[in-house]
Amino acid sequence: MLRKMKVGDYFLLLESKLFRYAGRVVHRFSDPSHEASRHFWGEGKFPLIVALSGRMIVYTWEDFVRQFAFDPAYHMQGTTARIADQRFEKANVGGEDEYFASLPTDTH
């Protein structure tokens, strides 16, 4: 899914059981860059690179699963996925802009 990510898309970073960052893609490298991956992370196996603008949040995996009616056994950590428009509609959270604006900011 990261290959399809484009400028303007939203991104939630899941650490383990908490989403800790919500951001919007402001730049995407046009080609995979193993060199940049080695520079940023010390290894070249993460060559798909995007730049984000956002904020630190505290949002639990359990709240996310419940809000968007995912199966509780569903595990997403370590992957990327797009939330379907129908899930936003069923969750009654407005559109993407309203949903991301509503996520609780980490004040620490």
N, C-alpha and C positions, 0 to 999 in steps of 0.2 A: 504494500500500500504506500510505502514511503516513496516509491518511484513515481506514483501518481500525484503526490503532494505538490501543491502549487502556491504561489504568492497569494495571500489572503485567507488561506485555510487556517483553521484553528488546530491546536495541538495540546493535549493533556499529557503530562509526564507522570506515570505511575511508578512510585519507588518500590513498594511492596504491597501494603494494604492501604496506602494513602496516595492520592494524587497530590503532588507538591507544587506543580507549576502549570499554569495555563497561559498559552501564548498564541500569537498569530504569526504565520510565516511572512517575513518581510523580504527574504531573499532565499533563493534555492540555487545551488551550484548547478549549472546546466549539464555537466558531466560528472560521473563518479570521480573522486579524487583520493586515491590511496595516499598520496603525499600529504595532503591536508589532514587526513585521518591520522597519519603517523605523528604529525605536528601536534594536533589537538589531544589525542588519546594514547600516544606512544605505540600504536600499532595500526596497520593499514587495513584492518578488516571492517571498518565502518566508513566506506567511501561516499555514501549518499549523505550530503551535508546541506542543512537548511539553517538559516538564521531566524531567530524568533524574537518577538517583542511581547512581553507579558508581565506576569506577576506571580509571586509565590502564593500558593493557596493551601488550604487544608480541606480535603474532600475525600471521604472514605470510599473505598472500593464497594463496600456493602451498600452505601447510599446510591452510588452510580448504578449498580446492578438493579436495585429496587426501583429507582426512578425511571430507568429505561426498559424495565421488564425483561432483563436478560436472565437466563437460567443461572441459578446460584452456583452451579458447578462450572460455569464458563470462566476461563482464565485467559487474560489478555496480556499479562506482563511479558515484556520482551518482544512484543509484536506491535504493529500499527494497524489500525482499522478505522474506517469511516463510520460515523453514526448515521444511519439512514434517516432521510427526512420523515418517514412514517413514524420512526421512534420518537422524534421530537414532537410530532403531532399528538401521538398517544400519551406521551409524558406530560403534555399540557404545560410546557416550559417556555412557550414562544418559539421563536426561531433560534438559530445558532447565536446571533448577536446577544439576544436577551438572556439566553442560557449562560453563556460565558461571562457576561457582565454580572450575573447573579451568584457566581461561585464565591464562597467565603475566602476572603483574603487572610493570609497568615500574618498576624500582627507582631510576631516575635522576630 
